[in-house]
Amino acid sequence: MSDQNQGVTADLVGLTADIVSAYVSQNALPVAGLPDLIASIHSSGLGQPNVAEPPKQEPAINPKRSVTPDFIICLEDGKKFKSLKRHLAVHCGLTPNEYREKRGLKRDYPMVAPNYAAQRSTLAKAAFEC
């Protein structure tokens, strides 16, 4: 590390210590929260955002109940669809595989309601026979 970088790092450590001591002198803070406070202030001084893991979003409905004969219920917002793929792309910004991975679903989790798939299959077979 160059002398200039060492000087900047030393200044940042000193500044972080000053901010932490000023904060702790005016606010109640549990001892367990001190390392997080120091890391947050230090990363702010470096110009790096303090990236916290986003909270895990709970599904709108139990995944086991999301597939009904006539509808697939979206786990993101709880809305009913015959086909889920377009809704996921437009409103959730997810592909079917990303959706399955995000929600911990099996690879064979359907994106189309069973009755709708059967109806489409029947139509396709009828069109093929003509």
Phi and psi in radians as a Rosetta constraint file:
Dihedral C 1 N 2 CA 2 C 2 CIRCULARHARMONIC -1.324 0.35
Dihedral N 2 CA 2 C 2 N 3 CIRCULARHARMONIC 2.868 0.35
Dihedral C 2 N 3 CA 3 C 3 CIRCULARHARMONIC -1.069 0.35
Dihedral N 3 CA 3 C 3 N 4 CIRCULARHARMONIC -0.636 0.35
Dihedral C 3 N 4 CA 4 C 4 CIRCULARHARMONIC -1.153 0.35
Dihedral N 4 CA 4 C 4 N 5 CIRCULARHARMONIC -0.762 0.35
Dihedral C 4 N 5 CA 5 C 5 CIRCULARHARMONIC -1.127 0.35
Dihedral N 5 CA 5 C 5 N 6 CIRCULARHARMONIC -0.658 0.35
Dihedral C 5 N 6 CA 6 C 6 CIRCULARHARMONIC -1.127 0.35
Dihedral N 6 CA 6 C 6 N 7 CIRCULARHARMONIC -0.679 0.35
Dihedral C 6 N 7 CA 7 C 7 CIRCULARHARMONIC -1.139 0.35
Dihedral N 7 CA 7 C 7 N 8 CIRCULARHARMONIC -0.733 0.35
Dihedral C 7 N 8 CA 8 C 8 CIRCULARHARMONIC -1.132 0.35
Dihedral N 8 CA 8 C 8 N 9 CIRCULARHARMONIC -0.748 0.35
Dihedral C 8 N 9 CA 9 C 9 CIRCULARHARMONIC -1.115 0.35
Dihedral N 9 CA 9 C 9 N 10 CIRCULARHARMONIC -0.739 0.35
Dihedral C 9 N 10 CA 10 C 10 CIRCULARHARMONIC -1.118 0.35
Dihedral N 10 CA 10 C 10 N 11 CIRCULARHARMONIC -0.725 0.35
Dihedral C 10 N 11 CA 11 C 11 CIRCULARHARMONIC -1.085 0.35
Dihedral N 11 CA 11 C 11 N 12 CIRCULARHARMONIC -0.723 0.35
Dihedral C 11 N 12 CA 12 C 12 CIRCULARHARMONIC -1.154 0.35
Dihedral N 12 CA 12 C 12 N 13 CIRCULARHARMONIC -0.707 0.35
Dihedral C 12 N 13 CA 13 C 13 CIRCULARHARMONIC -1.125 0.35
Dihedral N 13 CA 13 C 13 N 14 CIRCULARHARMONIC -0.765 0.35
Dihedral C 13 N 14 CA 14 C 14 CIRCULARHARMONIC -1.113 0.35
Dihedral N 14 CA 14 C 14 N 15 CIRCULARHARMONIC -0.745 0.35
Dihedral C 14 N 15 CA 15 C 15 CIRCULARHARMONIC -1.123 0.35
Dihedral N 15 CA 15 C 15 N 16 CIRCULARHARMONIC -0.730 0.35
Dihedral C 15 N 16 CA 16 C 16 CIRCULARHARMONIC -1.066 0.35
Dihedral N 16 CA 16 C 16 N 17 CIRCULARHARMONIC -0.772 0.35
Dihedral C 16 N 17 CA 17 C 17 CIRCULARHARMONIC -1.082 0.35
Dihedral N 17 CA 17 C 17 N 18 CIRCULARHARMONIC -0.721 0.35
Dihedral C 17 N 18 CA 18 C 18 CIRCULARHARMONIC -1.105 0.35
Dihedral N 18 CA 18 C 18 N 19 CIRCULARHARMONIC -0.772 0.35
Dihedral C 18 N 19 CA 19 C 19 CIRCULARHARMONIC -1.146 0.35
Dihedral N 19 CA 19 C 19 N 20 CIRCULARHARMONIC -0.772 0.35
Dihedral C 19 N 20 CA 20 C 20 CIRCULARHARMONIC -1.101 0.35
Dihedral N 20 CA 20 C 20 N 21 CIRCULARHARMONIC -0.782 0.35
Dihedral C 20 N 21 CA 21 C 21 CIRCULARHARMONIC -1.144 0.35
Dihedral N 21 CA 21 C 21 N 22 CIRCULARHARMONIC -0.662 0.35
Dihedral C 21 N 22 CA 22 C 22 CIRCULARHARMONIC -1.149 0.35
Dihedral N 22 CA 22 C 22 N 23 CIRCULARHARMONIC -0.723 0.35
Dihedral C 22 N 23 CA 23 C 23 CIRCULARHARMONIC -1.140 0.35
Dihedral N 23 CA 23 C 23 N 24 CIRCULARHARMONIC -0.824 0.35
Dihedral C 23 N 24 CA 24 C 24 CIRCULARHARMONIC -1.163 0.35
Dihedral N 24 CA 24 C 24 N 25 CIRCULARHARMONIC -0.541 0.35
Dihedral C 24 N 25 CA 25 C 25 CIRCULARHARMONIC -1.232 0.35
Dihedral N 25 CA 25 C 25 N 26 CIRCULARHARMONIC -0.378 0.35
Dihedral C 25 N 26 CA 26 C 26 CIRCULARHARMONIC -1.923 0.35
Dihedral N 26 CA 26 C 26 N 27 CIRCULARHARMONIC -0.168 0.35
Dihedral C 26 N 27 CA 27 C 27 CIRCULARHARMONIC -2.327 0.35
Dihedral N 27 CA 27 C 27 N 28 CIRCULARHARMONIC 2.491 0.35
Dihedral C 27 N 28 CA 28 C 28 CIRCULARHARMONIC -1.318 0.35
Dihedral N 28 CA 28 C 28 N 29 CIRCULARHARMONIC 2.260 0.35
Dihedral C 28 N 29 CA 29 C 29 CIRCULARHARMONIC -2.488 0.35
Dihedral N 29 CA 29 C 29 N 30 CIRCULARHARMONIC 2.184 0.35
Dihedral C 29 N 30 CA 30 C 30 CIRCULARHARMONIC -1.154 0.35
Dihedral N 30 CA 30 C 30 N 31 CIRCULARHARMONIC 2.649 0.35
Dihedral C 30 N 31 CA 31 C 31 CIRCULARHARMONIC -1.024 0.35
Dihedral N 31 CA 31 C 31 N 32 CIRCULARHARMONIC -0.633 0.35
Dihedral C 31 N 32 CA 32 C 32 CIRCULARHARMONIC -1.136 0.35
Dihedral N 32 CA 32 C 32 N 33 CIRCULARHARMONIC -0.404 0.35
Dihedral C 32 N 33 CA 33 C 33 CIRCULARHARMONIC -1.503 0.35
Dihedral N 33 CA 33 C 33 N 34 CIRCULARHARMONIC -0.179 0.35
Dihedral C 33 N 34 CA 34 C 34 CIRCULARHARMONIC -1.105 0.35
Dihedral N 34 CA 34 C 34 N 35 CIRCULARHARMONIC -0.802 0.35
Dihedral C 34 N 35 CA 35 C 35 CIRCULARHARMONIC -1.060 0.35
Dihedral N 35 CA 35 C 35 N 36 CIRCULARHARMONIC -0.653 0.35
Dihedral C 35 N 36 CA 36 C 36 CIRCULARHARMONIC -1.150 0.35
Dihedral N 36 CA 36 C 36 N 37 CIRCULARHARMONIC -0.702 0.35
Dihedral C 36 N 37 CA 37 C 37 CIRCULARHARMONIC -1.097 0.35
Dihedral N 37 CA 37 C 37 N 38 CIRCULARHARMONIC -0.793 0.35
Dihedral C 37 N 38 CA 38 C 38 CIRCULARHARMONIC -1.089 0.35
Dihedral N 38 CA 38 C 38 N 39 CIRCULARHARMONIC -0.806 0.35
Dihedral C 38 N 39 CA 39 C 39 CIRCULARHARMONIC -1.088 0.35
Dihedral N 39 CA 39 C 39 N 40 CIRCULARHARMONIC -0.701 0.35
Dihedral C 39 N 40 CA 40 C 40 CIRCULARHARMONIC -1.121 0.35
Dihedral N 40 CA 40 C 40 N 41 CIRCULARHARMONIC -0.812 0.35
Dihedral C 40 N 41 CA 41 C 41 CIRCULARHARMONIC -1.176 0.35
Dihedral N 41 CA 41 C 41 N 42 CIRCULARHARMONIC -0.726 0.35
Dihedral C 41 N 42 CA 42 C 42 CIRCULARHARMONIC -1.112 0.35
Dihedral N 42 CA 42 C 42 N 43 CIRCULARHARMONIC -0.776 0.35
Dihedral C 42 N 43 CA 43 C 43 CIRCULARHARMONIC -1.177 0.35
Dihedral N 43 CA 43 C 43 N 44 CIRCULARHARMONIC -0.556 0.35
Dihedral C 43 N 44 CA 44 C 44 CIRCULARHARMONIC -1.148 0.35
Dihedral N 44 CA 44 C 44 N 45 CIRCULARHARMONIC -0.666 0.35
Dihedral C 44 N 45 CA 45 C 45 CIRCULARHARMONIC -1.172 0.35
Dihedral N 45 CA 45 C 45 N 46 CIRCULARHARMONIC -0.523 0.35
Dihedral C 45 N 46 CA 46 C 46 CIRCULARHARMONIC -1.368 0.35
Dihedral N 46 CA 46 C 46 N 47 CIRCULARHARMONIC -0.163 0.35
Dihedral C 46 N 47 CA 47 C 47 CIRCULARHARMONIC 1.455 0.35
Dihedral N 47 CA 47 C 47 N 48 CIRCULARHARMONIC 0.223 0.35
Dihedral C 47 N 48 CA 48 C 48 CIRCULARHARMONIC -1.765 0.35
Dihedral N 48 CA 48 C 48 N 49 CIRCULARHARMONIC 2.318 0.35
Dihedral C 48 N 49 CA 49 C 49 CIRCULARHARMONIC -1.185 0.35
Dihedral N 49 CA 49 C 49 N 50 CIRCULARHARMONIC 2.518 0.35
Dihedral C 49 N 50 CA 50 C 50 CIRCULARHARMONIC -1.395 0.35
Dihedral N 50 CA 50 C 50 N 51 CIRCULARHARMONIC 1.774 0.35
Dihedral C 50 N 51 CA 51 C 51 CIRCULARHARMONIC -1.549 0.35
Dihedral N 51 CA 51 C 51 N 52 CIRCULARHARMONIC 1.902 0.35
Dihedral C 51 N 52 CA 52 C 52 CIRCULARHARMONIC -1.684 0.35
Dihedral N 52 CA 52 C 52 N 53 CIRCULARHARMONIC 2.572 0.35
Dihedral C 52 N 53 CA 53 C 53 CIRCULARHARMONIC -1.176 0.35
Dihedral N 53 CA 53 C 53 N 54 CIRCULARHARMONIC 2.244 0.35
Dihedral C 53 N 54 CA 54 C 54 CIRCULARHARMONIC -1.117 0.35
Dihedral N 54 CA 54 C 54 N 55 CIRCULARHARMONIC 2.518 0.35
Dihedral C 54 N 55 CA 55 C 55 CIRCULARHARMONIC -1.111 0.35
Dihedral N 55 CA 55 C 55 N 56 CIRCULARHARMONIC 2.484 0.35
Dihedral C 55 N 56 CA 56 C 56 CIRCULARHARMONIC -1.250 0.35
Dihedral N 56 CA 56 C 56 N 57 CIRCULARHARMONIC 2.191 0.35
Dihedral C 56 N 57 CA 57 C 57 CIRCULARHARMONIC -1.387 0.35
Dihedral N 57 CA 57 C 57 N 58 CIRCULARHARMONIC 2.232 0.35
Dihedral C 57 N 58 CA 58 C 58 CIRCULARHARMONIC -1.305 0.35
Dihedral N 58 CA 58 C 58 N 59 CIRCULARHARMONIC 2.498 0.35
Dihedral C 58 N 59 CA 59 C 59 CIRCULARHARMONIC -1.151 0.35
Dihedral N 59 CA 59 C 59 N 60 CIRCULARHARMONIC 2.616 0.35
Dihedral C 59 N 60 CA 60 C 60 CIRCULARHARMONIC -1.179 0.35
Dihedral N 60 CA 60 C 60 N 61 CIRCULARHARMONIC -0.427 0.35
Dihedral C 60 N 61 CA 61 C 61 CIRCULARHARMONIC -2.598 0.35
Dihedral N 61 CA 61 C 61 N 62 CIRCULARHARMONIC 2.754 0.35
Dihedral C 61 N 62 CA 62 C 62 CIRCULARHARMONIC -1.060 0.35
Dihedral N 62 CA 62 C 62 N 63 CIRCULARHARMONIC 2.213 0.35
Dihedral C 62 N 63 CA 63 C 63 CIRCULARHARMONIC -0.982 0.35
Dihedral N 63 CA 63 C 63 N 64 CIRCULARHARMONIC -0.529 0.35
Dihedral C 63 N 64 CA 64 C 64 CIRCULARHARMONIC -1.173 0.35
Dihedral N 64 CA 64 C 64 N 65 CIRCULARHARMONIC -0.446 0.35
Dihedral C 64 N 65 CA 65 C 65 CIRCULARHARMONIC -1.738 0.35
Dihedral N 65 CA 65 C 65 N 66 CIRCULARHARMONIC 0.086 0.35
Dihedral C 65 N 66 CA 66 C 66 CIRCULARHARMONIC -1.414 0.35
Dihedral N 66 CA 66 C 66 N 67 CIRCULARHARMONIC -0.277 0.35
Dihedral C 66 N 67 CA 67 C 67 CIRCULARHARMONIC -1.877 0.35
Dihedral N 67 CA 67 C 67 N 68 CIRCULARHARMONIC 1.983 0.35
Dihedral C 67 N 68 CA 68 C 68 CIRCULARHARMONIC -2.012 0.35
Dihedral N 68 CA 68 C 68 N 69 CIRCULARHARMONIC 2.915 0.35
Dihedral C 68 N 69 CA 69 C 69 CIRCULARHARMONIC -1.013 0.35
Dihedral N 69 CA 69 C 69 N 70 CIRCULARHARMONIC -0.639 0.35
Dihedral C 69 N 70 CA 70 C 70 CIRCULARHARMONIC -1.774 0.35
Dihedral N 70 CA 70 C 70 N 71 CIRCULARHARMONIC -0.285 0.35
Dihedral C 70 N 71 CA 71 C 71 CIRCULARHARMONIC -2.492 0.35
Dihedral N 71 CA 71 C 71 N 72 CIRCULARHARMONIC 2.719 0.35
Dihedral C 71 N 72 CA 72 C 72 CIRCULARHARMONIC -1.938 0.35
Dihedral N 72 CA 72 C 72 N 73 CIRCULARHARMONIC 2.251 0.35
Dihedral C 72 N 73 CA 73 C 73 CIRCULARHARMONIC -1.733 0.35
Dihedral N 73 CA 73 C 73 N 74 CIRCULARHARMONIC 2.190 0.35
Dihedral C 73 N 74 CA 74 C 74 CIRCULARHARMONIC -1.200 0.35
Dihedral N 74 CA 74 C 74 N 75 CIRCULARHARMONIC 2.257 0.35
Dihedral C 74 N 75 CA 75 C 75 CIRCULARHARMONIC -1.337 0.35
Dihedral N 75 CA 75 C 75 N 76 CIRCULARHARMONIC -0.247 0.35
Dihedral C 75 N 76 CA 76 C 76 CIRCULARHARMONIC -1.346 0.35
Dihedral N 76 CA 76 C 76 N 77 CIRCULARHARMONIC -0.789 0.35
Dihedral C 76 N 77 CA 77 C 77 CIRCULARHARMONIC -2.280 0.35
Dihedral N 77 CA 77 C 77 N 78 CIRCULARHARMONIC -0.029 0.35
Dihedral C 77 N 78 CA 78 C 78 CIRCULARHARMONIC 1.385 0.35
Dihedral N 78 CA 78 C 78 N 79 CIRCULARHARMONIC 0.179 0.35
Dihedral C 78 N 79 CA 79 C 79 CIRCULARHARMONIC -1.474 0.35
Dihedral N 79 CA 79 C 79 N 80 CIRCULARHARMONIC 2.637 0.35
Dihedral C 79 N 80 CA 80 C 80 CIRCULARHARMONIC -1.659 0.35
Dihedral N 80 CA 80 C 80 N 81 CIRCULARHARMONIC 2.425 0.35
Dihedral C 80 N 81 CA 81 C 81 CIRCULARHARMONIC -2.497 0.35
Dihedral N 81 CA 81 C 81 N 82 CIRCULARHARMONIC 2.690 0.35
Dihedral C 81 N 82 CA 82 C 82 CIRCULARHARMONIC -1.449 0.35
Dihedral N 82 CA 82 C 82 N 83 CIRCULARHARMONIC -0.624 0.35
Dihedral C 82 N 83 CA 83 C 83 CIRCULARHARMONIC -2.292 0.35
Dihedral N 83 CA 83 C 83 N 84 CIRCULARHARMONIC 2.243 0.35
Dihedral C 83 N 84 CA 84 C 84 CIRCULARHARMONIC -1.690 0.35
Dihedral N 84 CA 84 C 84 N 85 CIRCULARHARMONIC -0.342 0.35
Dihedral C 84 N 85 CA 85 C 85 CIRCULARHARMONIC -1.002 0.35
Dihedral N 85 CA 85 C 85 N 86 CIRCULARHARMONIC -0.845 0.35
Dihedral C 85 N 86 CA 86 C 86 CIRCULARHARMONIC -1.163 0.35
Dihedral N 86 CA 86 C 86 N 87 CIRCULARHARMONIC -0.731 0.35
Dihedral C 86 N 87 CA 87 C 87 CIRCULARHARMONIC -1.023 0.35
Dihedral N 87 CA 87 C 87 N 88 CIRCULARHARMONIC -0.772 0.35
Dihedral C 87 N 88 CA 88 C 88 CIRCULARHARMONIC -1.072 0.35
Dihedral N 88 CA 88 C 88 N 89 CIRCULARHARMONIC -0.739 0.35
Dihedral C 88 N 89 CA 89 C 89 CIRCULARHARMONIC -1.192 0.35
Dihedral N 89 CA 89 C 89 N 90 CIRCULARHARMONIC -0.796 0.35
Dihedral C 89 N 90 CA 90 C 90 CIRCULARHARMONIC -1.359 0.35
Dihedral N 90 CA 90 C 90 N 91 CIRCULARHARMONIC -0.827 0.35
Dihedral C 90 N 91 CA 91 C 91 CIRCULARHARMONIC -1.695 0.35
Dihedral N 91 CA 91 C 91 N 92 CIRCULARHARMONIC -0.418 0.35
Dihedral C 91 N 92 CA 92 C 92 CIRCULARHARMONIC -1.979 0.35
Dihedral N 92 CA 92 C 92 N 93 CIRCULARHARMONIC -0.244 0.35
Dihedral C 92 N 93 CA 93 C 93 CIRCULARHARMONIC 1.168 0.35
Dihedral N 93 CA 93 C 93 N 94 CIRCULARHARMONIC 0.568 0.35
Dihedral C 93 N 94 CA 94 C 94 CIRCULARHARMONIC -2.159 0.35
Dihedral N 94 CA 94 C 94 N 95 CIRCULARHARMONIC 2.559 0.35
Dihedral C 94 N 95 CA 95 C 95 CIRCULARHARMONIC -1.503 0.35
Dihedral N 95 CA 95 C 95 N 96 CIRCULARHARMONIC 2.859 0.35
Dihedral C 95 N 96 CA 96 C 96 CIRCULARHARMONIC -0.980 0.35
Dihedral N 96 CA 96 C 96 N 97 CIRCULARHARMONIC -0.691 0.35
Dihedral C 96 N 97 CA 97 C 97 CIRCULARHARMONIC -1.192 0.35
Dihedral N 97 CA 97 C 97 N 98 CIRCULARHARMONIC -0.680 0.35
Dihedral C 97 N 98 CA 98 C 98 CIRCULARHARMONIC -1.121 0.35
Dihedral N 98 CA 98 C 98 N 99 CIRCULARHARMONIC -0.700 0.35
Dihedral C 98 N 99 CA 99 C 99 CIRCULARHARMONIC -1.074 0.35
Dihedral N 99 CA 99 C 99 N 100 CIRCULARHARMONIC -0.831 0.35
Dihedral C 99 N 100 CA 100 C 100 CIRCULARHARMONIC -1.070 0.35
Dihedral N 100 CA 100 C 100 N 101 CIRCULARHARMONIC -0.746 0.35
Dihedral C 100 N 101 CA 101 C 101 CIRCULARHARMONIC -1.167 0.35
Dihedral N 101 CA 101 C 101 N 102 CIRCULARHARMONIC -0.772 0.35
Dihedral C 101 N 102 CA 102 C 102 CIRCULARHARMONIC -1.053 0.35
Dihedral N 102 CA 102 C 102 N 103 CIRCULARHARMONIC -0.675 0.35
Dihedral C 102 N 103 CA 103 C 103 CIRCULARHARMONIC -1.666 0.35
Dihedral N 103 CA 103 C 103 N 104 CIRCULARHARMONIC 0.005 0.35
Dihedral C 103 N 104 CA 104 C 104 CIRCULARHARMONIC 1.184 0.35
Dihedral N 104 CA 104 C 104 N 105 CIRCULARHARMONIC 0.630 0.35
Dihedral C 104 N 105 CA 105 C 105 CIRCULARHARMONIC -1.637 0.35
Dihedral N 105 CA 105 C 105 N 106 CIRCULARHARMONIC 2.740 0.35
Dihedral C 105 N 106 CA 106 C 106 CIRCULARHARMONIC -1.222 0.35
Dihedral N 106 CA 106 C 106 N 107 CIRCULARHARMONIC 2.776 0.35
Dihedral C 106 N 107 CA 107 C 107 CIRCULARHARMONIC -1.089 0.35
Dihedral N 107 CA 107 C 107 N 108 CIRCULARHARMONIC -0.467 0.35
Dihedral C 107 N 108 CA 108 C 108 CIRCULARHARMONIC -1.637 0.35
Dihedral N 108 CA 108 C 108 N 109 CIRCULARHARMONIC 0.237 0.35
Dihedral C 108 N 109 CA 109 C 109 CIRCULARHARMONIC -1.079 0.35
Dihedral N 109 CA 109 C 109 N 110 CIRCULARHARMONIC 2.226 0.35
Dihedral C 109 N 110 CA 110 C 110 CIRCULARHARMONIC -1.273 0.35
Dihedral N 110 CA 110 C 110 N 111 CIRCULARHARMONIC 2.624 0.35
Dihedral C 110 N 111 CA 111 C 111 CIRCULARHARMONIC -1.866 0.35
Dihedral N 111 CA 111 C 111 N 112 CIRCULARHARMONIC -0.023 0.35
Dihedral C 111 N 112 CA 112 C 112 CIRCULARHARMONIC -2.310 0.35
Dihedral N 112 CA 112 C 112 N 113 CIRCULARHARMONIC 2.437 0.35
Dihedral C 112 N 113 CA 113 C 113 CIRCULARHARMONIC -1.074 0.35
Dihedral N 113 CA 113 C 113 N 114 CIRCULARHARMONIC 2.439 0.35
Dihedral C 113 N 114 CA 114 C 114 CIRCULARHARMONIC -0.964 0.35
Dihedral N 114 CA 114 C 114 N 115 CIRCULARHARMONIC -0.804 0.35
Dihedral C 114 N 115 CA 115 C 115 CIRCULARHARMONIC -1.130 0.35
Dihedral N 115 CA 115 C 115 N 116 CIRCULARHARMONIC -0.646 0.35
Dihedral C 115 N 116 CA 116 C 116 CIRCULARHARMONIC -1.175 0.35
Dihedral N 116 CA 116 C 116 N 117 CIRCULARHARMONIC -0.698 0.35
Dihedral C 116 N 117 CA 117 C 117 CIRCULARHARMONIC -1.111 0.35
Dihedral N 117 CA 117 C 117 N 118 CIRCULARHARMONIC -0.722 0.35
Dihedral C 117 N 118 CA 118 C 118 CIRCULARHARMONIC -1.134 0.35
Dihedral N 118 CA 118 C 118 N 119 CIRCULARHARMONIC -0.708 0.35
Dihedral C 118 N 119 CA 119 C 119 CIRCULARHARMONIC -1.103 0.35
Dihedral N 119 CA 119 C 119 N 120 CIRCULARHARMONIC -0.775 0.35
Dihedral C 119 N 120 CA 120 C 120 CIRCULARHARMONIC -1.123 0.35
Dihedral N 120 CA 120 C 120 N 121 CIRCULARHARMONIC -0.679 0.35
Dihedral C 120 N 121 CA 121 C 121 CIRCULARHARMONIC -1.102 0.35
Dihedral N 121 CA 121 C 121 N 122 CIRCULARHARMONIC -0.755 0.35
Dihedral C 121 N 122 CA 122 C 122 CIRCULARHARMONIC -1.088 0.35
Dihedral N 122 CA 122 C 122 N 123 CIRCULARHARMONIC -0.766 0.35
Dihedral C 122 N 123 CA 123 C 123 CIRCULARHARMONIC -1.076 0.35
Dihedral N 123 CA 123 C 123 N 124 CIRCULARHARMONIC -0.734 0.35
Dihedral C 123 N 124 CA 124 C 124 CIRCULARHARMONIC -1.149 0.35
Dihedral N 124 CA 124 C 124 N 125 CIRCULARHARMONIC -0.718 0.35
Dihedral C 124 N 125 CA 125 C 125 CIRCULARHARMONIC -1.151 0.35
Dihedral N 125 CA 125 C 125 N 126 CIRCULARHARMONIC -0.693 0.35
Dihedral C 125 N 126 CA 126 C 126 CIRCULARHARMONIC -1.140 0.35
Dihedral N 126 CA 126 C 126 N 127 CIRCULARHARMONIC -0.687 0.35
Dihedral C 126 N 127 CA 127 C 127 CIRCULARHARMONIC -1.194 0.35
Dihedral N 127 CA 127 C 127 N 128 CIRCULARHARMONIC -0.558 0.35
Dihedral C 127 N 128 CA 128 C 128 CIRCULARHARMONIC -1.278 0.35
Dihedral N 128 CA 128 C 128 N 129 CIRCULARHARMONIC -0.573 0.35
Dihedral C 128 N 129 CA 129 C 129 CIRCULARHARMONIC -1.259 0.35
Dihedral N 129 CA 129 C 129 N 130 CIRCULARHARMONIC -0.453 0.35
